[in-house]
Structures are given as structure tokens and as C-alpha cells.
Amino acid sequence: MQSPAEYADIAENLALVRAEIELARLRGAHSAAAVRLLAVSKTVEAPRVACAWGCGVDALAENKVQELLDKQGQLPPEARWHFIGHLQTNKVRQVFDKVELIHSLDSLRLAAEIEKRAAAAERVVHCLIEVNVAAEESKFGLSPAEVWDMLVELAGMPHIAVDGLMTVAPDAPAEEVRPVFAELRKLRNEMRARAEKNSFSNISMQELSMGMSNDYRIAVEEGATMVRVGSSIFGGRIYR
């Protein structure tokens, strides 16, 4: 692994992001007791990703299965990985046992495939339900009105643990996305209470994955328990 000294910008950026997260957490009326920082490594070369891990990010996050698998082979085995991109059912077998959390559970068909693979491997796969709060046609995810019915179905899938909710906010000025984050928090709270009332043992609903480089401060103020930050850590990138 490359020494952090070779990539001083990453260490400096991480320190700044962590400081901003803590300031937002302290001033937020709805902020969580702790917020995990996920370094989104999409298109970032493995040595820079390794540096971020060495500097102490809580986990690494990838959008594409193949990129995740390629980088896992180049980083220390103890590195923790999350999958945050749209997951096709035919890719589940490649990733379900390679990550500690899937953020993008967005259909019963996908859930059924995860349950099948997890049952065969005798393991429990931790997931978040992706919610398209802003109802953007270009985004994946359930509508808020669909989440409860999804949870009822997932309650019968013992090899899936539903840890909470995730959303991707609109590409808009930061303050305009605050209502999106607030709605996800309220939805999480409601779903958690209903799941507890119905004794759904595999549904804890503790987590809120929301906020990226342009809006993570507001997401933290509104209750995010994890933020997915890429360019503010690694710098601008050309996506392909």
C-alpha cells in the first residue's frame, strides 16, 4: 500500500471532510450520534484508494461490481467495502459476500436473488432500501409509499437484514435538497416504529445513507448516519 505521505491531498481532504461532518453534527437539530464516512472510489486508481483506507475512512464504496472486485484484489484484505450503485440481479452472486452493506436494494426481484444466494451460503446480507424521495425519473429506488409493503415482504426473508434507508438527492443547490433528507429521516423513523410493532426481527432501520460531496453537511444535519463522499476526498474525476 502506498504511504499516505505520497498523497498528501487525500489526507488533507479527509481531515477537512471529517471536521465538516463533526461541525454539521454538532449544529444539526436532527443529527445522529455518530456519522460514518464512506470514500466513494469510482474511477479512482487503487493506490489512491489504498491511501484513503490507510488514512482511516470508515469504509470504501463502489458503484460498479467489476470495479469493486478489481480494487479489492489490490487493497489490504481488511479493507471494508460497501456497494452503493444499482445492482442487477445477475451480478448478485459476484458481490453479496464481498461487501458489508448493499445500499441499493430497490426491488423484490433483487431481494429474492439476494435471499437465495445468502441462504445457500448460510449467511445474512445487510442491505439498505433505496428510496427515490424526489421521484426523479433518472434515479432508481422505491417511492416512499412503497417502502412499507417492501418491508413486509422482506420480513419473510431471514437471510436479509434491513439496516435502514438510502437516497440519492437531486443535483440541486444544497439547501434545496434539505427537504429530501428530512423526508427520508421521517420515513425511516416511521418504518422503524412499524417494524418494531410488528416484531420484524430482521429489520432494524437504524441507518440513513444520504449525502455526497456537494450536500453531505446538510445530510448530516438532517440525520445521516453515513455519507458517501468522493470528489471532496479524491478530487474531481472524469466519469466513464
N, C-alpha and C positions, 0 to 999 in steps of 0.2 A: 504494500500500500504506500502511496506517496505521502511524504511528510506534509502536515498542514502548512509548514513554513513555505513550501513551494507554491502554495495557492493562498497567499495572504488575503486576497479579496474575499474568498469564501469564509474564512474565519471572521473577518471584519463584518461581512454582511450578516452572518449568523448572529454575531453579538448584537448587532443593531436590531435585527428582527426579534430576537428574544427580549430585548429591552422594550421594544414597542409593544410586544404581546403583554408583558407584565404591566406596563403603564395602562394599556387598554383594559386589562383585567381588573386593575385597582379602581379605575374610574367607572366601570360599567355597572349599571344597576342590576343587570341580569347575568353577570359574568360567572363562569364556573370557577371552582376552587383551584383547578389546575388545567392547563392547556398544553396539549402535545403538539410539537412542531414536526410536520412531515415535509421532507425535502423532495419535491417533485423533480425527478431526474430525466424527464422526457427529452430526448436528443442530446443529453449531456454525456460526454465521454466518461468511461469508467473511472479513470484516475481522479477526475474532479468529484465524482460521486463518492468515491472512497474517501476523499478528503473531508467531505461533508459528514460522512459517517464517523470518521475519526475525530471530528470537531464536536461530536456529541448531539447530533439531531436525534429525535426520539425514534424515527423510522424513516425509511425511504419509500417513495411512492412512484409507481409507474402506471402509464395509461395503456400500454400495449404488452400483450403476453410475450411475444418474442423478444422484445427489448428487455423486459424484466428477466427472462431466462438467460439472455446473453450476459447481462450485468451481474446477475447472481453468481455466475461462474467465475467472475473476475474480482469479486469482493470477498471479504472475510466471511466465513460461514455463519458467524454470529450476527451478522447484519440482519435487521428486521425489515421486512418488506410488506407494503400494502398495495393492493390493486385498486385503482381508482377510475379506470376507464370503462367504457361499455364492454361487457363480457358476453361474447357469443357462446351459445350452448356447446358448440363443437370445440371450444377452447377450454372448457371447464376442467377436463381431465389433465391439462397441462399445468394448471395453476392452483387448483383448490388446496393442494397440500404444500404449496411453496410460499404462501403468504399468511400473515397472522390475521388479516382482515380484508374482506372484499367490501368495498364501499358502494358497489353499483348493482345491487340486487333489484331488478326492475320488472320482473315478470314471474308468473307462476311456472312457466315453462323452464326458465332458468333455475328457479328454486328446485324444481323436480329433478333436474340434472345434477345440481349440487348435492341434493339429498341422496340420490342414487350413488354417486361417486363416494361421498363421505361414508355412507353406510357400508359399502363394500370394503372401504379402508378402515372401518371401525374407528372413525374419528368424528369430531364435531367441528364444523366450519363456521367461523364467526363472520357475520355479514351485517351491513347496514342497508336499509331500504333507501333507494334513490327516489327523491321526490322532486318533481318538476313544479316547484311552487309558483313560478311566474308564468306557467303554461306556454312556454316558448316552443314553437313547432320544431325548432332545430335541436332541441335538447331531449334526452331520454329521461325516463322516470315516470313514476305514478303521479296522478293528481292527488292532492290532499284527501279528496273524498274517497279515493280507492284504497287508502292505506289500511284502514281497519279490516276490510274484507281480506286483504292480503295477510294480515297478521293472524286472522282466524285460520286461514289455510296453513300458514307456517307453523302454527301451534301443533299441528299434526305431523310435523317433520322433525323428529327428535335429533337428527344429525346436523341441524342448522340452528345456530344461536343468533338471535336478532339482537344486536347490541345498541341499535339506535337508528338515526336517520342521517341522510346526506343530501345536499343540494348543490347545484352549480348556479350561481346567481347570474342575472343578466349582465351583459357588458354595458355598464352604465356608470355615471358618476357615483362615487362611493355612497353618498347619503341616500341616493335613490334606491339602493339595494337593502337599506336597513329594514324596511317592512318585510322583505323576503326572509331575512334571517329571523326576524321576530315571529313571523308566522310559523317557520319551521320549529322554533323553540316551543311555541304554544301547542303545536301539533304533537311534538314529542311528549310533552307533559301530559296531554290528554290521552295519547295512546298508551303511555306507561301506566297511568291510573286505571285504564280499562283492562289492560293486560293483567295487572295485579288483581283486579276484582274478579277476573275470570280464571285466575290461577294458572296462567300460561307459563309453565316453568322454564321454557327455553327462550323467553322474550324478556330482556331486562330493560332495554330502551334507555340506557344511561348516556349514550354518546350523541353528539351533534358534530358532524363533519361538515364544516362550512367556512368559506373564506379562502381567498387566494391572494396573490401578491398585491393586487390593487385594492382589496377590501378586507383584508384579514383583521385589521384593527377594529372595524365596526362589527365583524362577525364575533370577535372575542367579547366585545361589549354586550352583544346580544346572546351570549351563552355558549359559543362554540367550545367544545372540549378538545377538538383538534382542527388545525388549519393546514391547508395544502399549499405550500409556498414554493415556487420555482424560480422565476426570474429575479426576485428580490434576494435570493441566495446565490444563484449561479450566473446572473446577468442575463441580458437579452439573448434570445436564440432565434434561429431560423427554423421554423417547423416544416416538416415534410409530410 
